[in-house]
């Protein structure tokens, strides 16, 4: 569904995604995802951050 709708970049965060085959960028935690975003800054992009409070996805907000 993601690829079919033309979404160009997906970053999956959390241990569960390590065990699933997918073509996307994988980060083990929010801190690693924040570092990835700082190294690959999005331009002209719509960004959706979705995750549980337990994984602390709000840490990504400081990366933009």
N, CA, C and O atoms as CSV, one atom per row, in Angstrom:
chain,resi,resn,atom,element,x,y,z
A,1,UNK,N,N,0.815,-1.189,0.000
A,1,UNK,CA,C,0.000,0.000,0.000
A,1,UNK,C,C,0.867,1.265,0.000
A,1,UNK,O,O,0.567,2.225,-0.710
A,2,UNK,N,N,1.930,1.262,0.789
A,2,UNK,CA,C,2.797,2.434,0.863
A,2,UNK,C,C,3.448,2.694,-0.488
A,2,UNK,O,O,3.387,3.812,-1.001
A,3,UNK,N,N,4.060,1.689,-1.057
A,3,UNK,CA,C,4.741,1.840,-2.339
A,3,UNK,C,C,3.735,2.161,-3.432
A,3,UNK,O,O,3.993,3.017,-4.278
A,4,UNK,N,N,2.603,1.493,-3.428
A,4,UNK,CA,C,1.557,1.687,-4.434
A,4,UNK,C,C,1.061,3.133,-4.465
A,4,UNK,O,O,0.677,3.630,-5.524
A,5,UNK,N,N,1.066,3.807,-3.320
A,5,UNK,CA,C,0.591,5.196,-3.242
A,5,UNK,C,C,1.684,6.223,-3.490
A,5,UNK,O,O,1.450,7.418,-3.309
A,6,UNK,N,N,2.861,5.793,-3.895
A,6,UNK,CA,C,3.921,6.715,-4.278
A,6,UNK,C,C,4.693,7.342,-3.139
A,6,UNK,O,O,5.398,8.329,-3.347
A,7,UNK,N,N,4.582,6.800,-1.949
A,7,UNK,CA,C,5.357,7.323,-0.825
A,7,UNK,C,C,6.806,6.929,-1.055
A,7,UNK,O,O,7.115,5.755,-1.262
A,8,UNK,N,N,7.693,7.918,-1.017
A,8,UNK,CA,C,9.074,7.688,-1.425
A,8,UNK,C,C,10.003,7.234,-0.315
A,8,UNK,O,O,10.986,6.540,-0.577
A,9,UNK,N,N,9.710,7.614,0.915
A,9,UNK,CA,C,10.623,7.249,2.002
A,9,UNK,C,C,9.821,6.892,3.244
A,9,UNK,O,O,8.894,7.605,3.628
A,10,UNK,N,N,10.187,5.787,3.861
A,10,UNK,CA,C,9.562,5.341,5.100
A,10,UNK,C,C,10.671,4.932,6.055
A,10,UNK,O,O,11.597,4.213,5.681
A,11,UNK,N,N,10.565,5.397,7.292
A,11,UNK,CA,C,11.504,5.001,8.334
A,11,UNK,C,C,10.689,4.282,9.407
A,11,UNK,O,O,9.830,4.882,10.054
A,12,UNK,N,N,10.964,3.013,9.584
A,12,UNK,CA,C,10.280,2.207,10.586
A,12,UNK,C,C,11.141,2.165,11.845
A,12,UNK,O,O,12.348,1.936,11.770
A,13,UNK,N,N,10.521,2.384,12.990
A,13,UNK,CA,C,11.260,2.482,14.254
A,13,UNK,C,C,10.733,1.455,15.245
A,13,UNK,O,O,9.527,1.353,15.471
A,14,UNK,N,N,11.642,0.703,15.827
A,14,UNK,CA,C,11.272,-0.236,16.884
A,14,UNK,C,C,11.667,-1.659,16.558
A,14,UNK,O,O,11.768,-2.049,15.395
A,15,UNK,N,N,11.886,-2.416,17.602
A,15,UNK,CA,C,12.387,-3.779,17.484
A,15,UNK,C,C,11.527,-4.713,16.666
A,15,UNK,O,O,12.058,-5.611,16.012
A,16,UNK,N,N,10.212,-4.533,16.677
A,16,UNK,CA,C,9.341,-5.439,15.927
A,16,UNK,C,C,9.647,-5.430,14.434
A,16,UNK,O,O,9.499,-6.455,13.768
A,17,UNK,N,N,10.073,-4.281,13.899
A,17,UNK,CA,C,10.340,-4.181,12.467
A,17,UNK,C,C,11.630,-4.882,12.049
A,17,UNK,O,O,11.861,-5.080,10.856
A,18,UNK,N,N,12.465,-5.256,12.999
A,18,UNK,CA,C,13.710,-5.955,12.688
A,18,UNK,C,C,13.447,-7.372,12.202
A,18,UNK,O,O,14.298,-7.974,11.546
A,19,UNK,N,N,12.277,-7.905,12.520
A,19,UNK,CA,C,11.971,-9.297,12.193
A,19,UNK,C,C,11.026,-9.447,11.006
A,19,UNK,O,O,10.579,-10.552,10.701
A,20,UNK,N,N,10.721,-8.336,10.336
A,20,UNK,CA,C,9.790,-8.344,9.214
A,20,UNK,C,C,10.550,-7.908,7.956
A,20,UNK,O,O,11.282,-6.919,7.978
A,21,UNK,N,N,10.373,-8.637,6.888
A,21,UNK,CA,C,11.021,-8.257,5.630
A,21,UNK,C,C,10.298,-7.053,5.034
A,21,UNK,O,O,9.081,-7.079,4.851
A,22,UNK,N,N,11.059,-5.993,4.732
A,22,UNK,CA,C,10.483,-4.777,4.143
A,22,UNK,C,C,11.593,-4.019,3.410
A,22,UNK,O,O,12.775,-4.223,3.687
A,23,UNK,N,N,11.210,-3.143,2.472
A,23,UNK,CA,C,12.203,-2.389,1.711
A,23,UNK,C,C,12.519,-1.015,2.307
A,23,UNK,O,O,13.112,-0.178,1.626
A,24,UNK,N,N,12.142,-0.768,3.545
A,24,UNK,CA,C,12.238,0.564,4.122
A,24,UNK,C,C,13.462,0.714,5.025
A,24,UNK,O,O,14.138,-0.261,5.353
A,25,UNK,N,N,13.724,1.954,5.416
A,25,UNK,CA,C,14.788,2.234,6.367
A,25,UNK,C,C,14.322,1.782,7.753
A,25,UNK,O,O,13.190,2.051,8.154
A,26,UNK,N,N,15.194,1.102,8.468
A,26,UNK,CA,C,14.862,0.603,9.804
A,26,UNK,C,C,15.788,1.233,10.846
A,26,UNK,O,O,17.002,1.288,10.655
A,27,UNK,N,N,15.207,1.702,11.940
A,27,UNK,CA,C,15.962,2.217,13.081
A,27,UNK,C,C,15.475,1.504,14.328
A,27,UNK,O,O,14.271,1.333,14.516
A,28,UNK,N,N,16.390,1.089,15.175
A,28,UNK,CA,C,16.004,0.301,16.352
A,28,UNK,C,C,15.262,1.122,17.409
A,28,UNK,O,O,14.488,0.572,18.193
A,29,UNK,N,N,15.500,2.465,17.432
A,29,UNK,CA,C,14.819,3.311,18.418
A,29,UNK,C,C,14.691,4.737,17.890
A,29,UNK,O,O,15.213,5.065,16.824
A,30,UNK,N,N,13.990,5.579,18.647
A,30,UNK,CA,C,13.740,6.954,18.213
A,30,UNK,C,C,15.031,7.763,18.098
A,30,UNK,O,O,15.147,8.611,17.213
A,31,UNK,N,N,15.995,7.515,18.973
A,31,UNK,CA,C,17.269,8.238,18.903
A,31,UNK,C,C,17.997,7.931,17.604
A,31,UNK,O,O,18.557,8.831,16.978
A,32,UNK,N,N,17.994,6.676,17.199
A,32,UNK,CA,C,18.628,6.295,15.940
A,32,UNK,C,C,17.877,6.916,14.751
A,32,UNK,O,O,18.501,7.345,13.781
A,33,UNK,N,N,16.557,6.963,14.827
A,33,UNK,CA,C,15.762,7.585,13.764
A,33,UNK,C,C,16.044,9.082,13.687
A,33,UNK,O,O,16.129,9.640,12.593
A,34,UNK,N,N,16.190,9.734,14.835
A,34,UNK,CA,C,16.511,11.165,14.850
A,34,UNK,C,C,17.854,11.422,14.179
A,34,UNK,O,O,17.998,12.381,13.421
A,35,UNK,N,N,18.827,10.577,14.452
A,35,UNK,CA,C,20.143,10.714,13.813
A,35,UNK,C,C,20.033,10.514,12.312
A,35,UNK,O,O,20.663,11.235,11.538
A,36,UNK,N,N,19.233,9.535,11.896
A,36,UNK,CA,C,19.036,9.289,10.462
A,36,UNK,C,C,18.407,10.506,9.799
A,36,UNK,O,O,18.810,10.893,8.702
A,37,UNK,N,N,17.421,11.111,10.458
A,37,UNK,CA,C,16.757,12.292,9.889
A,37,UNK,C,C,17.733,13.459,9.781
A,37,UNK,O,O,17.726,14.180,8.783
A,38,UNK,N,N,18.569,13.652,10.793
A,38,UNK,CA,C,19.562,14.736,10.729
A,38,UNK,C,C,20.557,14.503,9.589
A,38,UNK,O,O,21.034,15.461,8.981
A,39,UNK,N,N,20.867,13.258,9.302
A,39,UNK,CA,C,21.801,12.932,8.217
A,39,UNK,C,C,21.133,12.940,6.843
A,39,UNK,O,O,21.813,13.042,5.822
A,40,UNK,N,N,19.812,12.832,6.817
A,40,UNK,CA,C,19.039,12.782,5.568
A,40,UNK,C,C,17.851,13.735,5.674
A,40,UNK,O,O,16.701,13.296,5.673
A,41,UNK,N,N,18.124,15.035,5.767
A,41,UNK,CA,C,17.032,15.981,6.019
A,41,UNK,C,C,16.008,15.995,4.876
A,41,UNK,O,O,16.373,16.112,3.706
A,42,UNK,N,N,14.735,15.874,5.228
A,42,UNK,CA,C,13.700,15.901,4.200
A,42,UNK,C,C,13.485,17.324,3.691
A,42,UNK,O,O,13.542,18.288,4.454
A,43,UNK,N,N,13.242,17.433,2.401
A,43,UNK,CA,C,12.955,18.734,1.784
A,43,UNK,C,C,11.610,18.637,1.074
A,43,UNK,O,O,11.323,17.645,0.404
A,44,UNK,N,N,10.795,19.664,1.223
A,44,UNK,CA,C,9.484,19.697,0.567
A,44,UNK,C,C,8.717,18.405,0.811
A,44,UNK,O,O,8.229,17.781,-0.131
A,45,UNK,N,N,8.612,18.009,2.058
A,45,UNK,CA,C,7.998,16.724,2.390
A,45,UNK,C,C,6.880,16.893,3.406
A,45,UNK,O,O,6.901,17.797,4.241
A,46,UNK,N,N,5.933,16.027,3.315
A,46,UNK,CA,C,4.909,15.875,4.341
A,46,UNK,C,C,5.372,14.736,5.227
A,46,UNK,O,O,5.654,13.645,4.733
A,47,UNK,N,N,5.456,14.972,6.528
A,47,UNK,CA,C,6.017,13.985,7.437
A,47,UNK,C,C,4.958,13.560,8.447
A,47,UNK,O,O,4.327,14.399,9.090
A,48,UNK,N,N,4.775,12.271,8.579
A,48,UNK,CA,C,3.870,11.698,9.573
A,48,UNK,C,C,4.718,10.948,10.583
A,48,UNK,O,O,5.461,10.034,10.225
A,49,UNK,N,N,4.606,11.333,11.839
A,49,UNK,CA,C,5.275,10.618,12.917
A,49,UNK,C,C,4.187,9.901,13.694
A,49,UNK,O,O,3.298,10.533,14.263
A,50,UNK,N,N,4.261,8.602,13.714
A,50,UNK,CA,C,3.231,7.784,14.354
A,50,UNK,C,C,3.921,6.741,15.218
A,50,UNK,O,O,4.778,6.002,14.733
A,51,UNK,N,N,3.560,6.674,16.477
A,51,UNK,CA,C,4.141,5.667,17.343
A,51,UNK,C,C,3.562,5.740,18.737
A,51,UNK,O,O,2.844,6.679,19.081
A,52,UNK,N,N,3.878,4.751,19.521
A,52,UNK,CA,C,3.380,4.705,20.890
A,52,UNK,C,C,4.212,5.609,21.792
A,52,UNK,O,O,5.337,5.979,21.455
A,53,UNK,N,N,3.651,5.954,22.927
A,53,UNK,CA,C,4.392,6.768,23.896
A,53,UNK,C,C,5.604,6.006,24.416
A,53,UNK,O,O,6.611,6.610,24.787
A,54,UNK,N,N,5.508,4.705,24.442
A,54,UNK,CA,C,6.608,3.902,24.954
A,54,UNK,C,C,7.888,4.023,24.142
A,54,UNK,O,O,8.981,3.909,24.697
A,55,UNK,N,N,7.774,4.248,22.854
A,55,UNK,CA,C,8.964,4.342,22.009
A,55,UNK,C,C,9.489,5.781,21.920
A,55,UNK,O,O,10.565,6.025,21.374
A,56,UNK,N,N,8.719,6.725,22.462
A,56,UNK,CA,C,9.135,8.137,22.580
A,56,UNK,C,C,9.438,8.792,21.233
A,56,UNK,O,O,10.483,9.420,21.062
A,57,UNK,N,N,8.537,8.647,20.300
A,57,UNK,CA,C,8.718,9.220,18.961
A,57,UNK,C,C,8.792,10.750,18.978
A,57,UNK,O,O,9.251,11.351,18.006
A,58,UNK,N,N,8.346,11.389,20.071
A,58,UNK,CA,C,8.436,12.846,20.149
A,58,UNK,C,C,9.878,13.336,20.071
A,58,UNK,O,O,10.118,14.503,19.763
A,59,UNK,N,N,10.837,12.459,20.347
A,59,UNK,CA,C,12.249,12.828,20.222
A,59,UNK,C,C,12.596,13.236,18.797
A,59,UNK,O,O,13.562,13.971,18.588
A,60,UNK,N,N,11.836,12.780,17.822
A,60,UNK,CA,C,12.108,13.108,16.432
A,60,UNK,C,C,11.832,14.577,16.126
A,60,UNK,O,O,12.429,15.133,15.205
A,61,UNK,N,N,10.959,15.200,16.867
A,61,UNK,CA,C,10.577,16.575,16.584
A,61,UNK,C,C,11.767,17.540,16.626
A,61,UNK,O,O,11.793,18.515,15.875
A,62,UNK,N,N,12.734,17.286,17.479
A,62,UNK,CA,C,13.919,18.129,17.560
A,62,UNK,C,C,14.844,17.974,16.362
A,62,UNK,O,O,15.794,18.742,16.216
A,63,UNK,N,N,14.584,16.999,15.506
A,63,UNK,CA,C,15.443,16.722,14.357
A,63,UNK,C,C,15.106,17.597,13.157
A,63,UNK,O,O,15.856,17.637,12.182
A,64,UNK,N,N,13.980,18.295,13.229
A,64,UNK,CA,C,13.557,19.085,12.064
A,64,UNK,C,C,13.896,20.529,12.237
A,64,UNK,O,O,13.612,21.340,11.354
